[in-house]
Amino acid sequence: MYLLRLISRNALRHKLRTALTILGLVVATLSFGLLQTVVDAWYSGAEGASATTLVTRNATSLVFPLPLSYQERVRAVDGVSGVGYANWFGGIYQEPKNFFAQFAISGKSYLDIYPDYLLPEAERSAFLRDRKGAIVGRKLAMQYGFKVGDIIPLRGTIFPGQWEFVVRGIYDGRQSTTNTATMFFHWDYINEVVKRSIPRRANQVGVYVVQIAHAEDAAAVSGAIDAQFRNSLAETLTETEKAFQLGFVSMSEAIVVAIRVVSFVVIVIIMAVMANTMAMSARERLAEYATLKVLGFGPGYLAALIFGESMLLALAGAALGILLLFPVAATFAAAMGTMFPVFQVSPLTVLLQLLSAVAVGLVAGIAPTLRAARVNIVEGLRSIG
């Protein structure tokens, strides 16, 4: 108890220095946590992917479509329990800055593959009955104020023209990591219009979403699907939904790596600042350490004093940084809108913040501890006064 009291008094001996050191630790811990959360948000789609869902796309590139006629052939493959399809729409709502994901889907067959999209049965039925119907995620609805019955106008880019969709339902996520920032509507409606305006682009889909019964069959089923269309005009590439999502992440991998590097550089910088603070404190207390040695206190006791003070400052700064991370992350997510459909602080991020603080405290205490342990009693006592 006496040791703890002495450690706390030493830490508060220079209140301004202590306050500034803790402030630096708060900023570093907060920045580290926020950057790690951004990285987690980047990978959220892949992490939330189902192990029993495959995605079949054109083997040449995702921008090339697949014929609608492939659907029944995919469904006939052993191990396949469901098939849906989807097209990226890419429409503009009011102005280009209002970006959010929009997909034209196969209706019931698509929704059956994604049970994590929770939609009241009445709203689901209303959506399936209405060719111009649409469903939107809760996060998207909150951002733009969409309500059931509203008409959402979109200016087509991939599919030119002015389009209008009626909100027939608002879906929630079964889990907190479920994407609720997407708009879905009927592929049949888009296809009907395309048949009249651009016939050559009709009856084509972007990707097939394939449900399988057992995750361990993913490789075999993928190979069987692709084998059916080998040497055709539109060869396919089938992969797990997670691999498909990671393909998008890899396009911006340099950015993700840069964010990770910056987050750890922040910790290294505050480690250097903390080490300097502890070195200054130890230099000022050489006489005290010499006196303690005269009184019979060994190097272990001096190490406990120094490491205790260093850990106290590090953990105090980390605790405040962690507490601030949650409201800051929520504010950041609100400001980003649908750019990050899932943005939440993970337990692993909090653990990394604590471990980083412990590492800072330990490293910062090494040099002053060695100096205090090696201090010559005579030389130390001469510095008194």
N, C-alpha and C positions, 0 to 999 in steps of 0.2 A: 504493500500500500504506500509506504514511504517513497519507494522507487518511482511509482506512478505519479505521485505528487511532485517529485523532483523533476521528472520528465516534462510534465505539463507546465511547470513554472519556467523551465528552461526554454520551452517552445514559445512562451508568452513574454520572454524577457525583452525582445525587440518586437513590439506589437505591429509596427508598420511593416517591418520585413516579413514577419510571419503572415500578415494579412495579404501582402502582395504575392508571397510564395503560394499560399493556398488559392488565391485568385488565379494564378497561372495554372495550377493543377486543375482547378475547376474548368477553365477554358480548354485545356488539353484533353481532359477526360470527356468533356461534352463533345468536343470536335471529333475525337476518336469514335465515340459511340454513334454520333450522327452519320459520319462517313461509313462506318460499318453497316448501319441500317440502310443507307442508300444502296450499298452493294447487295445486301440481302434482298432489297426490293427488286433489284435487277434480276435476281435469280428466282424470284417468287413464283413465276409461271412454271419453271422447270421443277421446283421443289414441290409444288402442289399438283403435279401431273400424276395421273393414275397409272399404275403399273399394268393394268389390263386394257389400256387404250393405245391403239396404234394410229399413225397418220400416214396416209398414202398420198404422195404428190408426184408431179412430173419429175422424172429423173434428171432432165436437163436443167430445169430451174423452177423455182416456185412461181415465177411470173407466167409460166406456160400452163394452160388449163388441161384438164382431163375430160374425155367424153363421158356423158351421162350414162352411156351404155355399159360402162365398166362396173356399175353398181351391182348388178345381179351376178356377175362373174366373181366379184369380190365376196359377195354374200355366200356363194357356193363353196368357198374354200373351207376345208375341215378346220374346226377350231374357232371359226368366226360365229359370234352370237348376235351381232348387230352391226349395221352399217348406216352411217349418215354422211352428209356432205355439206360443205360450206364454201362460200366465196367472200373474200375481202371486198368490201364495197367502196370505202374511201371517200364518202361524201363529206361535204362542208356544211356545217350547221351555222347559219347566219354569217359568220366570218371565219377565215382560215385559222385563227388562233384557237377556236373552239374545237380542238381535236379530241376525238374519242373513237374507240374501236367500234366498228359496225360490221356485222356479218349477215349475209343472206344464207339461211340454213334450210335444211330439209324438213323442218317442222318437228313432228313427233319423234321420228327416228333419231334426230340429233339430240333432242332434249332427254330422251330415254338413256342416252349414253352418259349424260352428265347429271346424275341425281343430286349433286351438290348445289345445283341451282334450285332453290326452294321457291315454288310458285303456287299460290292458292289454286285449288282445282278449278274454281269458277273462272279465274283469270287465264289459266292455261287453256281451258276450253274455248274461251272467247278469242284468244290469240289464234288457236288452230282453226277456228271457223272463218276468221276474217283474213282475206288474202292481203289486205293492206295493213294488217295488224302488226304490232311490234311489242317486244318486251324489253325493258331496260333494267339495269342493275340498280340497287338501292343507292350506292354511292353516286352514280351518274344522275339519278333522279334528284338527289339532294343538291347536287352542284348546280343543275340547270332548272330546278323547280318543276320537273316533269311530273304530271299526275295522270292517272288512268283516264282515258278519254281525250287527252291532249293530242293535237296534230303536230308532228315533228317534220318540218320541211328540210330536205337535204338537196344540195346542189351536187349532182353527180360529177365525178372526175373520170373514174374508170368506166362508168356507165353514164354517159352524158345525159343531161336533161334535169328537169325539176321534179323531184320525187316528194311524195307526202306519205307519212306513215302514222297510224293511229295507235297510241299507247294503250294496249289491252292488258298489260300486267307489269308489275314491278317485282323482280325476284330478289331474294336475299341469299346469302351464302350459308351453307351448312356449317362451315368452319370460318374462323376469322381470317384465314388465308385464301378464301375463295374470292375470285375476281368478281366484283359487283360494279364494274365501271364499263360495261359493254352493252351495246344495243344489238338485238337480234330481230330479223324479220324474215319473210318468206322468200326463198329462192324462186319458187314458182311464179310469184308476182313479177320479179325482175326478169325472169326468163320469158314470160309472156310479152313484155314490152320489147325486149331485145329481139324476139322473133319478128316483130313488125318493123323495128327500126334498123337493126344490124343482124340480119338472118345468119350470117356466117359465124357469129359469136354465140348463137343459141345452143342450148343443150350441152353446155360445158360447165364444169365445176372446178373450183380451186383445189380443194383437197377432199379426200374421203377420210372420215373418222371411223375407225374399225374397233369394235369391242370384241375382246376374246374372253373365254371362260377362265383360263389359267395364265397367270403372268409368266410362268416358265415356258409357255408355248410361244412366246413373242418372236423369238428368232425363227422358229420353224414356220409359223404362219406368215411372217414377213417375207421369207424366202419363197413360199408357195404363191403368194400374191404377185410378187415381182416376176416370178417365172412365167406366169400366165401371159404377161404383156411384153416379154422379151422379144426384141426384133420387130416390135410394132411401131407405128408412127408416133405413139405416145407411150414410151416406156415409163415404168413407175419406180419410185423409191419409197419403200415402206420402212418406217422406224418407229420406235416407241415415242409416245407423246413427250416424254422428258427429253429425249435426244432431239426431237423436232424443236422444242423450245430453246434448248441450249444452242441450236444452230443460229437462232436470232441473237442470243447473247454474245456468241463468238464474233458477230459482226462489229460489236463495240467493245471487244475484249481489251483493246489498248486503253480505253477510258476506264474500264473496271480496274485494270492493273494499276493505273495511275492513281485512282482513288485509294486503293489499298496501300500503295506506297506512301502517299501523303499522310494517311491515318497513322502509320507507324513512325513516319518522320516526326510528326507532332509529339509523339511519346518520347522519342530520342531527344528532341530539343528540350522538353520540360525536364527530362532526366538530367541533362547538362546544367540547367538552371538550378534544379534542386541540389545537385552535387556541389555547385558553387556556394549556395546558401549554407549548406552544412559545413563546408570547408571554412567559410568565414566565421561561423559560430565556434568551430573547434579551435581556430587560431586565436580567437578572443579569450578562450577558456583554458589555455595551456597552463596558466598558473593554478587554476582550480584543479585541473587533472593532476598536476604535480603534488598539490596538497593532499588530494585523496590518496595518492600513492604513499605519501608519508604516513598517513593515518592507517595504512594497511589494506586499502581497497585494491584489488588486483585488476588486471586488464579486462577480465570478464565483466566486472562491474562497470568499467568505463565504456565497454562495448555496448552493454545494455542501455546505458544512458544515451549514447549517440544514436544507436539503431532505433531505440524507442522513440526518440524525438523525431527522427527521420520518418519512421512508419506512421507516427501520429499525424504529421503534416500531410503525408501522402494519402492516407486513408480519409482524413477530413476533407481534403480536396476532391477525392474520388467520390465520396458519399454525396457531396453537394452536386458534383457533376452528373452523377447517376440520377439523382432526384430531379434535376433540371432537364435531363434528356427527354423524359416522357412528354412534358408540355411543349418543349421545343420541337420534338418530332411531330407531335400532333399539329402544331402551327405550320410546320414545313409541309406536311402532307396536304393540309388545306390549301396552302398557297400553290402547290404543284397541281392540284386538281386531279385529273385522271391520268396524268403522266405516269404516276406510280399507282396502279390499281390496288396493290397491297403494300402498305407502308406501316410497319409496326416493329417496335423494339423487341428483339428476341432475347430469351434467357441467356443464350450463348454470348450475345453482345455485352450484357451486363457482367457476365463472368469474365470476359476479356478485359473489360474496364477495371475490374477488381484486381485481376492478375497483373495488369499493366501498372496499377498503382503500387502493388506489392513490389514489383520489379524496380520501379523508380525509387521506392523507399530503401530497398536493400542496396542497390547500386550507389545511391547517394551517400549512404553511411559507411561505405568501405574505406575510402581514403581518409576521412577524419578519424575513423576508429584506429586505423593503422598508425596514424600520427600520434594519437593520444596514447596508444599502447607503448610507443617507442620514445615518448618524451623523457628527456633526462630530468630527474628531479631538481638538480641544482640549477640547470638552465631554465626550467619552468618557473622555479621560485624567484629567480632574478627578474622575471618579467612583471612581478607584482608591483603595482604602483606606476 
